[in-house]
């Protein structure tokens, strides 16, 4: 049964290839143009494996931002992973420590979006089935992320400057985020984050991202608190 669930995950993860491949290639090109060599670029995608945070970090490094600012901005962008983990804990928290470690490493936006939807649709699935599904989703996603990064890094400046391959970045996040805006708290957090980035765009070293992220989380949490309070009355 777990094998069948694994292949369901593979099928559900396969459509993400359409955005993962150009997304990874774009990062490879951007990192190379920023001065990183092939090993450094691949280290980013294999060790960090966080697309949006990688773009932020590389851009801020190009802007010669202080190391602490680069780390803080990357952490702010990746704070959503902590929320993903909390959301998945009721479903996967009982797994052995090494399996939780595997999930923590491969916890990317696509894997979370597909898995949490599946878990909510099939609440009676066993722990092993849930783990198998998660591993199935990341099977077509993560290896191609590495491979496409390598291709982009090797091509480097050979890619024409006017080629609009960077379309993959916003499309990826729109495809993931829009279906997940299922409550007022989600919508408010998304709106505040967009507004915050625009309002604080003048801050140096893209630190407006930090401010926007903090404001969005605070706004979403407050809306959620008020909604829970209203339900309790």
C-alpha positions in Angstrom: 0.0 0.0 0.0 2.9 2.4 0.8 4.4 1.7 -2.6 1.2 2.7 -4.3 1.1 5.9 -2.2 4.7 6.6 -3.1 3.9 6.5 -6.8 0.8 8.7 -6.2 3.3 11.2 -4.8 5.5 10.9 -7.8 2.6 11.6 -10.1 1.5 14.6 -8.0 5.0 16.0 -7.9 5.7 15.6 -11.6 3.9 18.8 -12.7 6.2 20.9 -10.6 9.0 20.0 -13.0 7.6 22.7 -15.4 8.7 25.4 -12.9 11.5 23.7 -11.0 13.7 23.2 -14.1 13.7 26.8 -15.3 13.8 28.1 -11.6 16.9 26.1 -10.9 18.5 27.1 -14.2 17.8 30.7 -13.5 19.6 30.4 -10.1 22.5 28.7 -11.7 22.9 31.6 -14.2 22.4 34.3 -11.6 24.9 32.7 -9.2 27.5 32.4 -11.9 27.0 35.9 -13.1 27.4 37.0 -9.4 30.9 35.5 -9.3 30.2 32.1 -7.7 32.1 29.2 -9.2 30.4 25.9 -10.0 31.2 24.3 -6.6 29.8 27.3 -4.7 26.7 27.4 -6.8 26.0 23.7 -6.4 26.7 24.0 -2.7 23.9 26.6 -2.4 21.4 24.3 -4.1 22.4 21.1 -2.4 23.2 22.3 1.1 20.7 25.2 1.4 18.0 23.8 -1.0 15.9 26.9 -0.6 15.3 28.7 -3.9 13.9 32.0 -2.7 16.4 32.4 0.1 19.2 31.5 -2.4 18.2 34.3 -4.7 18.0 36.8 -1.8 21.4 35.7 -0.5 23.1 36.0 -3.8 21.6 39.4 -4.6 22.6 40.8 -1.2 26.1 39.4 -1.6 26.4 41.2 -4.9 25.2 44.3 -3.1 28.1 43.7 -0.6 25.6 43.5 2.3 27.1 42.5 5.7 27.2 38.8 6.4 24.7 39.1 9.3 22.3 41.0 7.1 22.5 38.3 4.4 21.9 35.6 7.0 19.0 37.5 8.6 17.3 38.2 5.3 17.7 34.5 4.2 16.3 33.3 7.5 13.3 35.7 7.2 12.5 34.4 3.8 12.8 30.8 5.0 10.8 31.3 8.2 7.8 29.7 6.4 9.6 26.4 6.8 9.1 26.6 10.5 5.4 27.0 9.9 5.4 24.1 7.4 7.1 21.9 10.0 4.5 22.8 12.6 1.7 22.0 10.2 3.2 18.6 9.2 4.1 17.6 12.8 0.7 16.1 13.6 1.0 13.9 10.5 4.7 13.0 10.5 5.9 13.8 14.0 5.8 10.1 15.2 8.3 9.0 12.6 11.8 7.8 13.7 14.3 10.6 14.1 16.2 9.8 10.9 13.1 9.9 8.8 12.2 13.3 10.3 15.7 14.4 9.4 15.1 13.4 5.8 11.8 15.3 5.7 13.4 18.3 7.2 16.1 18.4 4.5 13.6 17.8 1.7 11.0 20.2 3.0 10.5 22.5 0.1 7.4 24.5 -0.9 6.2 21.9 -3.5 6.5 19.0 -1.1 4.6 20.8 1.6 1.9 22.1 -0.7 1.2 18.6 -2.2 1.6 16.6 1.0 -0.5 18.7 3.4 -3.4 18.7 0.8 -3.2 15.0 0.5 -3.1 14.5 4.3 -6.2 16.6 4.7 -8.0 14.7 2.0 -7.0 11.3 3.4 -6.9 11.7 7.2 -7.0 8.0 7.8 -3.7 7.3 5.9 -1.1 5.5 8.0 2.1 7.1 9.1 4.1 5.0 6.6 1.8 6.0 3.8 2.2 9.6 4.6 5.9 9.3 4.6 5.9 7.4 1.3 3.7 10.0 -0.3 6.1 12.8 0.8 9.1 11.0 -0.5 7.2 10.4 -3.8 6.5 14.1 -4.3 10.1 15.1 -3.8 11.4 12.3 -6.1 10.9 14.3 -9.4 11.4 17.7 -7.7 14.7 17.8 -5.8 17.0 15.8 -8.2 15.9 18.0 -11.1 16.5 21.1 -8.9 20.1 20.0 -8.5 20.5 19.1 -12.2 18.9 22.3 -13.5 21.1 24.4 -11.2 24.2 22.6 -12.6 23.0 23.3 -16.2 22.4 26.9 -15.4 25.8 27.3 -13.7 27.6 25.6 -16.6 25.8 27.7 -19.2 26.4 30.9 -17.2 26.7 33.9 -19.4 26.1 31.8 -22.5 22.3 32.4 -21.8 21.2 35.5 -23.7 20.5 38.4 -21.3 17.1 39.0 -22.9 15.8 35.4 -22.6 12.8 35.7 -20.1 13.6 32.5 -18.2 13.1 34.3 -14.9 9.4 33.9 -15.3 9.6 30.7 -13.3 10.3 32.4 -10.1 7.0 34.3 -9.6 5.0 31.6 -11.3 6.3 29.0 -8.9 5.2 30.9 -5.8 1.9 32.1 -7.3 1.1 28.4 -8.1 1.9 27.4 -4.6 0.5 30.3 -2.5 -2.8 31.0 -4.2 -4.4 27.6 -3.5 -3.2 27.9 0.2 -5.0 31.2 0.9 -7.9 29.4 2.5 -8.6 31.8 5.5 -8.7 35.4 6.3 -5.4 35.1 8.2 -3.7 33.7 5.1 -5.0 36.5 2.9 -4.1 39.2 5.4 -0.6 37.9 5.8 -0.1 37.7 2.0 -1.5 41.3 1.5 0.7 42.8 4.3 3.8 41.1 3.0 3.2 42.5 -0.5 2.5 46.0 0.9 5.5 45.8 3.2 7.9 44.9 0.5 6.7 47.9 -1.6 6.6 50.4 1.3 10.1 49.4 2.6 11.8 48.9 -0.7 13.9 52.0 0.0 15.8 50.2 2.9 19.4 49.2 2.1 20.5 45.7 1.3 16.9 44.5 0.7 16.2 44.6 4.5 12.7 45.6 3.6 12.1 41.9 3.2 12.8 41.4 6.9 10.4 44.1 7.9 7.7 42.9 5.5 8.0 39.3 6.8 7.7 40.3 10.4 4.7 42.5 9.7 3.0 39.8 7.7 3.5 37.2 10.4 2.3 39.5 13.1 -0.8 40.5 11.0 -1.7 36.9 10.2 -1.2 35.8 13.8 -3.4 38.7 15.1 -6.2 37.9 12.6 -6.0 34.2 13.6 -6.2 35.1 17.3 -9.3 37.3 16.8 -11.0 34.6 14.7 -10.3 32.0 17.4 -11.6 34.4 20.1 -14.8 35.0 18.1 -15.4 31.3 17.7 -15.0 30.7 21.4 -17.7 33.3 22.3 
